[in-house]
């Protein structure tokens, strides 16, 4: 494509040299856009693109796995206050038996204290009866999971917004390509007319060269728009998780935006990023209120059945023992005080972030609402300008064919019409983007 554009520019800038002008050796009408369309054969609707992106986009997958990770952390925290059963086995080899010799009624008596080979095993069951840190850790892990779920929802919103933007960009590029194709057809017809007049001996070489240069310029613009369309299709394909470009249907059905008062007033309720900040405040508040658990004692019941072979002087062959273990934290070097101060600081940061996020969300809603109104007004003006520019081009063409003017006025009018059509397509894209931004900012999309 770059070689084609370079050839067109070279042909347009080459001197005439006195020879009759010839049509530029460009790609035949419809061939370039057909080749691009054959690559991106799949077309999706806006709803279909968003749905596929939410199912396949890696960012959404990572967010879902973060929720699974948070759920696994709940299981880990819960283990701190549930019973624990462990088994132990031990084999001991001594160089010889340990014996104790005593005299009874003047007779020596030998007692084996420890055998040369010893086997022992036990099962130990620990049941926490009072484990406040583990209880509060479980509560914090549940709060972390709710925060991860809110974060996943916000990631889905961002992915949906990016997908909708890419979808609208593809539609806008189609509009620009269609405008360039229309301009190319018009320039081609004007060149054919000027060239036919020159060959018939009633035209001027300057008119023929101008028409040829204008056709080459339009063809260059068309190829650039086709290249941008291909890039937009690839971007949409990446977002929806497809190994290849994806095209968009021509319709962009967006819901009606809410009123400014409803959007601003419902920012805390509908905005997923504000909800996420609110969840972080709740999680930090819970963590700050759980510092008391570090001052509580730890109480556990421990039961241990055991087996010892062979039995020793102090250890029977079979038996069991039970204990109550009480741990009372008395001095920790300032650990608990530091934890409390840290969590208070985290809570203050979370509250400040929530306040700033809510203020920013409301400002974004107001700005996007104003942008949407201005974009709609600009679109109406751009469409009027495009209509008037096409009418001016028609009048200039009629005057040129009647011999009242040169084709310089026709080319200028055609250039103005192309610019007006491009501006109208861009204004339509801006209007859609502004409406989408307002829906996203107000929490109404997706």
Buried (B, 14 or more C-beta within 10 A) or exposed (E): BEEBBEBBBEBBEEEEEEEEBEBBEBBEBEEBBEEBBEEBEEBBBBEBBBBBBBEBBEBBEEBBEBBEEBBEBBEEBBEBBEEEEEEEEEEEEEEEEBEEEEEEEEEEEEEBEBBEEBEBBBBBBBBBEBBBBBBBBBBBBBBBBBBBBBBBBBBBBBBBBBBBBBBBBBBBBBBBBBBBBBBBEBBBEBBEBBBEBBEEEEBEBBBBBBBBBBBBBBBBBBBBBBBBBBBBBBBBBBBBBBEEBBBBBEEBEBEEBBEBEBBBBBBBEBBBBBBBBBBBBBBBBBBBBBBEBBEBEBBBBBBBBBBBBBBBEEBEEEEEEEEEEEEEEEEEEEEBEEBBEEBBEBBEEBBEBBEEBBEBBBEBBBEBBEBBEEBBEBBEEBBEBBBEBBEBBBEBBEBBEEEEBBBEBBBBBBBBBBBBBBBBBBBBBBBBBBBBBBBBBBBBBB
